[in-house]
Amino acid sequence: MNLTLIGQRLREARLHKGLTQQDLADQCGITKSMLSKIENGHSPAALATFSKIAKNLDLPLSWFLQDDDDDRPVVTVGANNRGVRSGGDEIGYVYETLANKSRFSYIEPTVVTVPAALDNYELFTHDEDEFIYVLEGSIYLNHDGKSYPLSVGDSAYFDGTKPHIFLPREKQEAKVITIYVSNGRKV
């Protein structure tokens, strides 16, 4: 994923809403410095951060993650052409976008790589419902104060507005398909 393109989209959307960097940063609970780094293409951000930004700009999360605004009827993404980005220092996840259909899409499929060890992490919340399917390894899905062990082939569907995170089990990396599903609610 092109960090410069993401930053340009973010700046355009923020200015279109008539917000300063400080206004948007305050609304999202991040620093102005972090927002500036994202807008300038100097820093990746975790999906949870992009979700907060998208919510405050009234845009779907996919609008920031897609490569272009192409409205082709079928979009294919080869294994070597996935948008890949790191979650940065916030958590260490790696995200691979699986389909870059449209900024107005109601689903966002992504492969999340959960590292073998997470020393520092923050629980996620976002407006979308979330469906997950474990491709490799095993995780604990911590959701709203409860822990659910999941292994290869297991899946879960949950409310993203509740605090949640994927943590590695057995100190091994895991890969999880995550599909964010817009549900129309505003929190």
C-alpha positions as MATLAB code, in Angstrom:
seq = 'MNLTLIGQRLREARLHKGLTQQDLADQCGITKSMLSKIENGHSPAALATFSKIAKNLDLPLSWFLQDDDDDRPVVTVGANNRGVRSGGDEIGYVYETLANKSRFSYIEPTVVTVPAALDNYELFTHDEDEFIYVLEGSIYLNHDGKSYPLSVGDSAYFDGTKPHIFLPREKQEAKVITIYVSNGRKV';
ca = [
       0.000    0.000    0.000;
       1.300    3.405   -0.955;
       1.587    5.472    2.246;
       1.809    8.699    0.231;
      -1.490    7.932   -1.525;
      -3.159    7.114    1.802;
      -1.877   10.386    3.242;
      -3.148   12.383    0.254;
      -6.601   10.806    0.566;
      -6.672   11.512    4.279;
      -5.671   15.168    3.814;
      -8.277   15.661    1.044;
     -11.036   14.113    3.154;
     -10.059   16.139    6.239;
      -9.987   19.417    4.311;
     -13.278   18.571    2.597;
     -14.840   18.320    6.081;
     -13.270   21.666    7.042;
     -11.199   20.146    9.856;
      -7.721   21.101   10.987;
      -5.223   18.370   11.814;
      -5.697   19.200   15.496;
      -9.509   18.923   15.201;
      -9.349   15.477   13.603;
      -6.584   14.237   15.905;
      -8.631   15.261   18.955;
     -11.755   13.543   17.590;
      -9.775   10.339   16.940;
      -7.833   10.314   20.205;
      -4.443   10.483   18.490;
      -1.754   13.147   18.469;
      -1.542   15.855   15.825;
       2.020   14.677   15.203;
       0.822   11.125   14.406;
      -1.868   12.450   12.050;
       0.687   14.667   10.318;
       3.050   11.711    9.826;
       0.220    9.642    8.312;
      -0.845   12.504    6.008;
       2.737   13.008    4.844;
       3.210    9.303    4.107;
       5.924    8.972    6.759;
       4.170    6.546    9.087;
       1.789    3.609    8.719;
      -1.091    3.348   11.143;
      -2.927    0.417   12.667;
      -6.291   -0.516   11.233;
      -7.935    0.621   14.463;
      -6.480    4.107   13.945;
      -7.706    4.218   10.344;
     -11.105    3.040   11.541;
     -11.323    5.971   13.981;
     -10.238    8.393   11.263;
     -12.742    6.962    8.760;
     -15.536    7.177   11.337;
     -14.800   10.836   12.071;
     -14.668   11.665    8.361;
     -17.868    9.676    7.598;
     -16.028    7.488    5.107;
     -15.756    3.706    4.790;
     -12.442    2.301    5.981;
     -11.841    0.717    2.563;
     -11.534    4.175    0.983;
      -8.122    4.621    2.626;
      -6.850    1.105    1.910;
      -7.732    0.636   -1.752;
      -5.162    1.265   -4.433;
      -7.437    3.327   -6.699;
     -11.051    4.305   -7.303;
     -11.546    1.863  -10.178;
     -15.191    0.746  -10.457;
     -14.592   -2.364  -12.565;
     -17.305   -5.035  -12.111;
     -14.714   -7.634  -11.042;
     -11.558   -6.751   -9.188;
      -8.881   -9.411   -8.903;
      -5.902   -9.138   -6.611;
      -3.020  -11.506   -7.253;
      -1.146  -12.970   -4.294;
       1.892  -10.849   -5.187;
      -0.148   -7.652   -5.617;
      -1.905   -7.386   -2.282;
      -1.689   -4.099   -0.470;
       0.531   -4.938    2.507;
       1.204   -2.644    5.398;
       2.460   -2.917    8.908;
       0.529   -1.876   11.966;
       3.585    0.099   13.048;
       4.524    0.415   16.682;
       0.906    0.340   17.808;
       0.638   -3.469   17.688;
       2.829   -5.164   15.111;
       0.099   -6.771   12.992;
       0.640   -6.930    9.231;
      -2.430   -6.310    7.056;
      -2.923   -7.570    3.485;
      -5.908   -6.196    1.586;
      -7.673   -8.892   -0.423;
     -10.065   -6.810   -2.523;
      -9.943   -3.156   -3.398;
     -13.393   -2.774   -4.892;
     -14.725    0.637   -4.086;
     -14.661    3.300   -1.451;
     -18.394    2.621   -1.035;
     -18.078   -1.113   -0.398;
     -19.784   -2.499    2.689;
     -17.226   -5.245    3.308;
     -13.458   -5.117    3.659;
     -11.610   -8.451    3.481;
      -8.100   -8.437    4.916;
      -5.537  -11.019    6.011;
      -4.120  -10.100    9.412;
      -0.809  -11.644   10.454;
      -0.611  -11.893   14.231;
       3.026  -11.988   15.400;
       4.246  -14.787   17.665;
       4.611  -12.412   20.614;
       2.867   -9.192   21.506;
       4.416   -7.363   24.426;
       2.573   -4.095   23.994;
      -0.956   -3.851   22.677;
      -4.119   -1.832   22.842;
      -7.634   -3.223   22.417;
      -9.399   -2.253   19.179;
     -12.852   -0.821   18.669;
     -14.468    0.222   15.396;
     -17.962    0.759   14.035;
     -18.013   -2.297   11.785;
     -19.068   -5.847   12.661;
     -16.208   -8.264   12.101;
     -16.037  -11.813   10.771;
     -12.787  -13.753   11.229;
     -11.537  -17.112    9.972;
      -8.236  -18.595   11.177;
      -6.047  -19.614    8.211;
      -2.820  -20.557   10.017;
      -1.793  -21.024   13.630;
      -4.081  -20.270   16.537;
      -5.188  -17.179   18.415;
      -7.123  -16.003   21.385;
      -9.887  -13.641   20.363;
     -10.268  -11.384   23.375;
     -13.649   -9.699   23.033;
     -15.436   -7.573   25.599;
     -13.546   -9.100   28.532;
     -13.826  -12.758   27.441;
     -11.220  -14.930   25.717;
     -12.093  -17.348   22.909;
      -9.432  -19.844   21.727;
      -9.539  -20.274   17.936;
      -7.498  -22.631   15.724;
      -7.156  -23.287   11.991;
     -10.603  -23.479   10.419;
     -12.398  -21.797   13.342;
     -14.354  -18.604   12.788;
     -16.139  -15.911   14.769;
     -18.501  -13.030   14.080;
     -18.678  -10.158   16.542;
     -19.581   -6.555   17.246;
     -16.535   -4.366   16.578;
     -17.722   -1.637   18.943;
     -16.737   -3.862   21.880;
     -13.022   -3.841   22.850;
     -11.203   -6.723   21.158;
      -7.853   -8.045   19.965;
      -6.265  -11.174   18.488;
      -3.427  -12.570   20.592;
      -1.135  -15.438   19.581;
      -1.488  -18.856   21.192;
       1.483  -21.169   21.689;
       3.910  -18.331   20.803;
       3.452  -18.908   17.068;
       2.527  -16.509   14.283;
      -1.050  -16.810   13.016;
      -2.905  -15.613    9.915;
      -6.541  -14.611   10.123;
      -8.944  -13.538    7.382;
     -10.828  -10.562    8.732;
     -13.883   -9.145    7.015;
     -15.150   -5.815    8.281;
     -18.868   -5.493    7.592;
     -20.458   -2.047    7.675;
     -23.685   -2.224    9.590;
     -24.890    1.341    9.240;
     -24.713    2.210   12.939;
     -22.887    5.243   14.240;
     -21.464    5.048   17.729;
];
